[in-house]
Amino acid sequence: MNPVYAALRAMAERPEPYARVSTADLWTDPHVSTRMLRHHLDPEVEAASHRTEFVDRSVDWMVERFALGSGARVADLGCGPGLYTTRLARAGASALGVDFSPGSVEYAEDTARRDGLDARHLCRDYLELDLDERFDLVVMVMRDYCAMSPADRARLLDVVRRHLAHGGSLLFDVDAEPALERVREGRTYAPNLMDGFWSARPYHGFRHTFRYDDERVSVDRYTIVTEDGIRVFHTWVRYFTPDTLAAELTAGGFVVEEVLGDLTGAPYDPASGEFAVRARPLD
């Protein structure tokens, strides 16, 4: 068989849901993680992070809603370059950020040290977190929860439950089912797809989008072909309703206390492509 034809056919094959998860590759690849950090720090780009004005409103709401002044302890899982931890520390909280992108953690630590903030950042996988400390609030932002496989989401809930103080809360946002209805299956090809995002070297990039209506999931699979090899990245998204998310949280030992429109405390909108929840461990 023509090897080029075989390779193109393999690219177009629909993967089984979560057959391969590439989250770690996205955040630890030196080139890709550098580009992600650049997006994080651009105040007008909503790609890796929310826009600056949203982050500011979100932190202001969290500080008021959860009384995050002096003595409060907050953990941000998937903290990136510390956009939330540094702001929360400026409000008086003691903040911990966890992320496995070395460049992002270094940036966050440099900012905290430069400004004398009570914020520290660990470069590790938060699914393996095991600290001898407890937090009043654990947050996850930018819908990180939906990028994980079901098994990893269960692991996450176990990690959070073990690190919450008595009376503590988990606050995070998710992709909502209306966003799935806007996903269209298709394929894209371009030299240096996404303006060189995937490699510092010249490459041919292929993106295939698949949706799985029964599972309420979609995936973008990126196949990056360089002179010396092929790399494949999968970005999965699970789309929830408040009821399906509540059922999953209950199975993981949590109860939903509040459903919100987003992490600024906006009212829930059933037509929106996202929502947020505040949950606590079951007694």
C-alpha positions in Angstrom: 0.0 0.0 0.0 1.2 3.5 -0.7 2.6 4.7 2.6 1.3 8.2 2.1 -2.2 6.9 1.5 -2.0 4.7 4.5 -0.9 7.6 6.7 -3.7 9.8 5.5 -6.3 7.0 6.0 -5.0 6.5 9.6 -5.4 10.3 10.3 -9.0 10.2 9.2 -10.0 7.2 11.4 -12.3 8.0 14.3 -10.6 7.3 17.6 -12.3 5.6 20.4 -13.2 8.1 23.1 -10.2 8.9 25.3 -8.1 6.2 23.5 -5.3 8.7 23.7 -5.1 11.8 25.9 -2.4 14.4 25.2 -2.8 16.9 28.0 0.7 16.4 29.3 2.2 16.8 25.9 0.5 20.1 25.3 1.8 21.6 28.5 5.3 20.1 28.7 6.5 20.2 25.1 9.1 23.1 25.1 7.8 24.8 22.0 4.1 24.2 22.5 4.2 25.2 26.2 6.0 28.4 25.3 3.3 29.3 22.8 0.7 28.5 25.4 2.4 30.8 27.9 2.4 33.6 25.4 -1.4 33.1 25.0 -1.8 33.1 28.8 -0.1 36.4 29.1 -1.9 38.2 26.3 -4.6 40.3 28.0 -6.8 40.3 24.9 -6.6 36.6 23.8 -9.0 34.1 25.3 -7.2 30.9 24.4 -5.2 29.4 27.3 -6.6 31.9 29.8 -9.6 34.3 30.1 -9.0 37.9 29.2 -7.5 40.1 31.9 -10.8 41.9 32.7 -12.6 38.6 33.3 -9.8 37.3 35.5 -10.0 40.5 37.6 -13.8 40.3 38.0 -13.5 36.6 38.8 -10.9 37.1 41.5 -12.9 40.0 43.0 -16.0 37.8 43.2 -14.1 34.9 44.7 -12.5 37.1 47.4 -15.9 38.5 48.4 -17.9 35.2 48.0 -15.4 33.0 50.0 -14.0 35.7 52.3 -10.5 35.1 51.0 -8.7 37.6 53.2 -5.9 37.1 55.7 -5.7 33.4 56.8 -7.6 32.0 53.9 -5.9 29.1 52.0 -6.5 28.7 48.3 -5.2 26.1 45.8 -5.4 26.7 42.0 -5.0 23.4 40.1 -3.7 24.0 36.6 -2.5 27.5 37.7 -0.5 28.4 34.5 1.6 31.5 35.1 -0.2 32.4 38.3 -2.9 34.8 37.0 -5.2 33.8 39.8 -2.7 32.8 42.6 -0.9 36.2 42.5 -4.2 38.2 42.5 -5.6 36.1 45.4 -2.4 36.6 47.3 -2.6 40.3 46.8 -6.1 40.2 48.3 -4.5 38.6 51.4 -5.0 34.9 50.9 -2.2 32.3 51.1 -2.2 30.8 47.6 -0.8 27.6 46.1 -0.6 26.9 42.4 0.1 23.5 40.8 0.9 23.1 37.1 3.2 20.7 35.1 4.3 23.4 32.6 7.8 24.4 33.8 7.8 27.7 32.0 4.4 28.8 33.4 5.4 27.8 37.0 8.7 29.6 36.7 6.9 32.8 35.5 4.4 32.5 38.4 7.2 32.0 41.0 9.2 34.9 39.6 6.1 37.2 39.9 5.4 36.1 43.5 9.0 36.6 44.6 9.3 39.9 42.9 6.1 41.3 44.5 6.7 39.6 47.9 3.4 37.6 47.7 2.3 34.8 49.8 2.0 32.5 46.8 4.0 29.5 45.9 3.9 27.2 42.8 4.7 23.6 42.3 5.7 22.1 39.0 3.9 18.7 39.1 0.9 16.8 37.9 -2.0 17.8 40.3 -3.5 14.3 39.8 -0.6 13.0 41.9 -0.8 15.8 44.5 -0.3 14.5 48.1 0.4 17.4 50.5 0.2 17.6 54.3 -2.0 20.7 54.2 -5.6 21.6 53.6 -7.3 24.4 51.7 -10.5 26.5 52.2 -11.0 26.7 48.5 -9.7 24.7 45.5 -10.3 26.3 42.1 -9.9 25.1 38.5 -10.4 27.6 35.7 -10.8 27.6 31.9 -12.8 24.4 31.9 -9.8 22.1 32.6 -12.1 19.5 34.1 -13.6 18.8 30.7 -10.3 18.1 29.1 -9.7 15.0 31.3 -10.7 11.4 30.7 -13.4 10.0 33.0 -10.8 8.1 35.0 -8.7 11.2 35.5 -11.7 13.3 36.6 -12.4 10.7 39.2 -8.8 10.9 40.4 -9.0 14.6 40.5 -12.0 14.6 42.8 -10.2 12.2 45.1 -7.2 14.6 45.2 -9.4 17.6 45.9 -11.4 15.8 48.6 -8.2 14.9 50.5 -6.9 18.5 50.3 -10.0 20.4 51.3 -10.3 21.7 54.9 -13.5 21.1 56.8 -16.2 23.3 55.2 -14.0 23.9 52.2 -15.3 24.2 48.6 -14.3 23.2 45.1 -15.0 25.8 42.4 -14.6 25.2 38.7 -16.1 25.8 35.3 -17.1 23.4 32.6 -18.2 23.3 28.9 -22.0 23.0 28.6 -24.0 21.0 26.2 -25.1 23.9 24.0 -21.4 24.2 23.0 -21.5 20.6 21.6 -24.3 21.5 19.3 -21.9 24.0 17.6 -19.2 21.4 17.0 -19.0 20.4 13.4 -17.0 17.3 12.3 -14.5 18.2 9.6 -10.8 18.4 8.7 -8.3 21.1 8.0 -4.9 21.0 6.4 -2.3 23.8 6.3 1.5 24.1 6.2 2.5 25.3 9.7 -1.1 24.9 10.9 -2.0 27.6 13.5 0.8 29.9 12.6 3.6 27.6 13.7 2.0 26.7 17.1 2.9 23.0 17.0 6.6 23.1 16.2 9.5 25.4 15.8 10.5 23.5 12.6 8.5 23.6 9.4 5.6 21.1 9.4 2.5 20.0 7.7 -0.5 20.1 10.1 -3.8 18.2 9.9 -6.7 18.7 12.2 -9.6 16.3 12.4 -12.7 17.1 14.5 -15.0 14.3 15.7 -18.0 14.4 18.0 -19.6 11.7 20.0 -23.2 12.5 20.7 -23.9 9.5 23.0 -20.9 10.3 25.2 -21.4 14.1 24.9 -17.8 14.5 23.9 -15.8 16.0 21.0 -12.1 15.8 20.1 -9.7 17.7 17.9 -6.9 15.5 16.7 -3.8 17.3 15.4 -1.3 15.4 13.3 1.9 17.3 12.9 4.3 16.0 10.3 7.9 17.3 10.3 10.9 16.3 8.3 12.0 13.8 11.0 8.7 12.4 12.3 5.0 12.6 13.2 3.4 13.8 16.4 -0.3 13.4 17.3 -2.1 15.6 19.9 -5.7 14.9 21.0 -7.7 17.6 22.8 -10.9 16.2 24.3 -13.9 18.1 25.6 -16.7 16.7 27.7 -19.9 18.7 27.7 -22.2 18.7 30.8 -25.5 19.8 32.0 -25.9 20.8 35.7 -27.7 17.4 36.2 -25.0 15.2 34.5 -22.2 17.1 36.3 -24.0 16.8 39.6 -24.4 13.0 39.1 -20.7 12.7 38.3 -19.7 14.7 41.4 -22.0 12.7 43.6 -20.3 9.5 42.4 -17.0 11.2 43.3 -18.1 12.1 46.8 -19.2 15.7 46.3 -22.5 17.5 46.3 -23.2 20.6 44.2 -24.0 23.6 46.4 -24.4 26.2 43.7 -24.7 26.4 39.9 -23.3 29.7 38.3 -23.0 31.2 34.9 -19.3 31.5 35.2 -16.5 32.1 37.6 -17.5 35.8 38.1 -20.6 34.6 39.9 -22.9 35.4 37.0 -26.4 33.7 37.0 -26.6 30.4 35.3 -27.8 30.6 31.6 -29.1 27.3 30.2 -28.3 28.6 26.6 -24.7 29.3 27.4 -21.8 27.1 26.3 -20.3 27.0 29.8 -21.3 27.2 33.4 -19.6 26.9 36.8 -20.3 25.0 40.1 -19.4 25.3 43.7 -19.3 21.8 45.4 -18.3 20.4 48.7 -17.4 16.9 49.9 -20.3 14.8 51.0 -20.5 14.4 54.8 
